[in-house]
């Protein structure tokens, strides 16, 4: 394990959660958007994460390490954003005949976005981000203590 591997894992998590926070915030901001550049209501977006390989082909030097690790050629993984996908939910139709985006029957298509659910997702993303910050700071503290011990 290299000196900065723990930092890399925490930073990858912070970056992925920052993207998720931005996407969820856009969903909340556009919960009432009935007309976009593409025409029609805003489509809710979701972030799809994937695990990423931070180091590959690291060979373990002894048999004890090989027994402890299921896959000795892969040392660490982080998280990344695989894609941002649009939700395929149908829009919510509301009867508002005076609205400028109303159809001929007087119904307006609103995005199928529940602000309460989005706020819960936002809080979860923020907590995950904070957990990665705590991990980063803990790793930093351990490294500082190690440097203090060896008097560098």
C-alpha positions, 0 to 999 in steps of 0.5 A: 500500500502506497503512502497516498492510497487512503487519500485517493480513496477518500478523494474519489468518494468526495468527488462522486458525492459532490456530483450526486449533490449537484444532480440532486440539487438540480432535481430540486431546483427543477421540480416545477419546470414544465418546459425545457429546451428539449420541450416538455417537462424536466426529467429527473436525473440520477447518478450511477456510481461504479467502483474504480481501480486505483492501483492494478497489478500490485503483486503481494510479496508474501503468502500471508498477504495473499491469503488475506486478500481475495484478489492480490493483483488489485490493491485498492478501489475507489468510487467514480461516476459511471453516468448520469441517467434520466428517469423514465417516469411519466410526467405528472399531469395537473389541470391548470388551463390558464398555464402557458404550457397547458395542452388542449385539454388544459393539463400541464405536464410536471416532472415526477419529482418528490421534493421530500425524497430528493431532500433525503437523497441530498442529506444522504449524499452530504453525510457520505461526503462528510464521512469521506472528509472524516476518513481523509482527516483521520488518514492525515492525522495518522500520517502526522503521528507517524512523522512525529514518531520518526522525527522527520 
